[in-house]
Structure formats: structure tokens, C-alpha cells
Amino acid sequence: MQCPLCDSQASFLVDGDQREYHHCPNCRLIFVPPAFHMSREDELRRYALHQNNLENKGYVALFQEKIAIVNQVCSNVKTVLDYGCGQDMTLKKLLDNQGYETVEGYDPNFFPEQNLTEYDLIISTEAFEHFKEPYSEMREIASLLKPSGYAAIMTQFYPGSPDGDKFSSWYYKRDPTHIAFYCSETFAWLARHLGFKIVFNNQKDFVVLQSTFSNTKNTILF
């Protein structure tokens, strides 16, 4: 089984939740093989059930915590894109109050027809775990960044080393739309191969990368 991130040969890790999980020894991604992915129609029906709006105080508090980190570690940010904003655009609405010149939202399921340009900061929250082709998605994010721009990514890191016992009991993998799981080493691999440096990593659920390219359109490939 080939890894959808680095294309290396991955190996079976564990099964459960009526599907399999494979682990890549190169980039450390854990992923669900395509044979176990939900149909697009079933995915959309599940997304429609989410109550991730401004009335969800816990969800808003989580976003505000991440916004505070971004404000601390990212400098000279004027234009922002919420990549994978969801149908309620909750993060975008919170970012609208932060004084940025421009805040836009993009989501392939709910807002796919956006005229995207280039941004100082791209934030992606609770989207990376849904990506079927995470390398292609990260390349797209890199191509939309201005020189020295930032990519801030929120997704739950899988616990500890990728052994069956810890991963098997991890609640986050039980969502059938979650098919890709990351750790700090995975984001370090992405940074090396897509021309980024890591400027923040809480080792749990949030990482901020800064482009090291003067022209992000020339991002190198592995």
C-alpha cells in the first residue's frame, strides 16, 4: 500500500471501526486505504449534521485559542484564507473581527467556486484529517501563499508512537470521515519537502509553517 502523502511503501497497522489503518515509516502518516473511504454523498450528509457554528461555545473557544497563537507567531499578516471553512464559516467570521484587510473562505464541498488569489496566512482547521490526497492539498496551499507566508494547520496528532494499542483506543479515528492522521514528524517531512520552516508546534493539534520561498509558485517537489 502506497502512502498518499510521500508515496513510500506503507504497512498495515491495525484494523477496527470496520476499516483498516496503515502506517508510513517514512513520513509517519497513518491513513485509511481508499477501499474503506466513504462515498462523497455519505460524507456530505455527515458534514451537514455538524453543529460547528458560533453558538457552539466550545468550538468557538478552540478557534479563539488558535487565533491568539497565530496573532503571536505570524507577523505582517493582512490577507487570510480559511481553507476548508465548512458550511458555517465559523472561523472566517471570527477572523473578520481581527482587523485583517481581507478574510476569505474556501471549501471544496460548500464554497468551491471562490476566486482564490494569494494570501499572507492560510488557516486550515479540522480539514487535514479528511484529505484523500494530503500532499496535493498542501501543495495547493503552498501555491496560494505570498512569499514568506504562513500555513496554520489544526488537526489532532495521533497519540505517542504508532503502535496498535494506543491508536486502537484513540477516539479521533472513529469518525468515518477521518482518513489521515498526522504527528510532528509528518509535518516536519512536509516542511522539508515543500519549502517551509516550522515556527510553532504544540505537539498536540496545531502547527504553523512559514514558507521559505521568495516565490511560492516555485515550490520544490520531493
N, C-alpha and C positions, 0 to 999 in steps of 0.2 A: 504494500500500500504506500503510495507516494504522498508526502506531506504537501498540503495545499499552500503552505507558506514558503518553504525553501526547496521543495521538490526532492528532498532526500528520501531515502527509504525509511519508512516508519514501521513500528512493530505494534502488535496487539498489546493493549494494556489490561483492559478489563471489560466485562460486559455487565449489563444491568439496564433498567429502565426500558427494556425491550429494544436495546440497540447496543452497538459496540463503541469502544473508545480506543483510539490508537495514539501512540506517543512517538514523537520525532526526537532522536538522540542528538540531532544537530542544532535545531533552533529551539527545542524543548516545547514546542506546541503540542497540546493534546487536542484531538479532533475526532468528530464523528464522521465515519465514511459516508459518501453520498448515498449509498443504498439505504441508509437509515434517515435521510433528511425528510422532513415533512413536505407535502405539496405546497405550492405557493398559495393556493386557496385556503388551505388549513392554517398556514402561517398568518395570513391576513385576518382570518376570523379570530385567531388567538390574540393578535395585536389589538384588535378592536375592543377586546374585553379589558384592556389595561385602563386603570384609573390614575394615570400619571399626569395629573393636572395641578393647577395652582391651589386647589382645595385639599390636596394631599400634603399635609404639613410635613410629614417625614420625608417625602420625596423632595419638597422644596428646600428643607434644611440640608439635605445631602448636596443639592446643587449649590446652595449658597456657600457651603464649606469649600467646594471645588472652585467656585468663583473667587473666593478670598485667596486661595493658593495661586490662581492664575494672576490675580492683581499683584501679588507679591513677587512672583518669579518672572513674569513676562513684561518687558519694557517696550515703550513706544508702540503700543497696540491701538490702532484706530479702526480697523475693519475686522469683523469677526464673522465666521460661518459656523453654524451649528450643523454638523454633518451627521445625518441620521436623527433628525429632530423629532420624529414621531408626529402623530396626528394632532396633538395638543400644543406643540411648540413651547412647552413649559420653560425650558432653559432659555430659548430665544427671548421670551417675554421677560425673564429675569435679567438677562443681559441688556435688554433695551433700557433698563434703568441705571446702567453703569457708566453712562456718559460716552460711549463709543460713537464714532461718526456713523458707522454702518453696522448693522447686525442682520444677517440673513439666515434663513433656514433651508435645509435641503434634506429630503428623504425620498429614496427610490420608490417607496410604496405609497406615500401620501402627497409628496410635493416633488415629483420627478422633473418637472418642466422649468426648473429655475435656470436663469441665465447666469451661471457662475463665472466669476472673474478671478481675481487673486486677492488673498487676504493676509493680514498680519498674524491672525490667530484662527486656527480651526479647532473647534472642540467637538469631540465625539463621545457621547455618554451612553453607555448601555447599548452599543451598536456592534462593537467588535466581536462579541460572542455570537452574533448572528451571521457573520460573514462566511460565505461559502468559499470565497477566494480572497483571503486576507492580504496576500501580497499585492494583488491588483488594486484592492481598495486603498492600501497605504500608498501605493504609487500615485493613485489619483489624488489623494490628499496632498502628497508632496508637490504634485504639479500645480496645485491651486494656491500654494503658499508664495508669498513675496520673499525676496532674499532675506535670510535670517529670521524667517517667520517661525511660528510655534505651532506644534500639534499637541493638543492636550487630550488624553485618552483615559476614559473611565470604564473599567471592566474589572470584575472580581478576579484576582490572581488565584490560581489553584493552590491548595494548601501544601506546604512542605515539598519534599521530593515526590516525584510522580510514582508512588507505589500504590498498589491496588487497594489496600485497606483505607488509607486516608482519602483517596479520591472516591472510592465507592460510597462513602458516607457523606460526601460533600453535597449540601443542599442545592448549590447553584447549578449543578449539572442536570438536575431533574427536569428543568424546563425544556420541553421538546424542541423549542426554537433555539436553544443554546447549543451550538455545534463546534465552537472553537474556544479553547481555554489557554490562557497565557500565564507567564511568570516573568520575573525580572530579566532572566536570561533571554527570553523570547524578544523582549523589547530592546535588549542590548544587541541582539542579532539584527533586528530591523534597523536600528540606528546605524550600525556599521555598514549595512548594505544599501541604505537609501540616503546616506549623507546627512545624518543627524547626530547631535550630541544630546545626552540626557541631562536636563537641568533640574529635574525634580522627579523623585520616585519614592512614594510612601511604602513601597514593598507590599501593598495590600490591594489597592483598587484604583490607583491614579498615577499616571506618569506624564511628564511634559517633556517633549523633544523639541529641539531648536535646529532648524536647517543650517548646515554649514556651507551651503552653496550660495554663490553670488547670483546664480540664475537657477532656480529650482526646475526649470524645464529641462536642464541637462543632468538631471539626477541619474547616477550610475545604477546599473543593474548588477545582480550577482552572476 
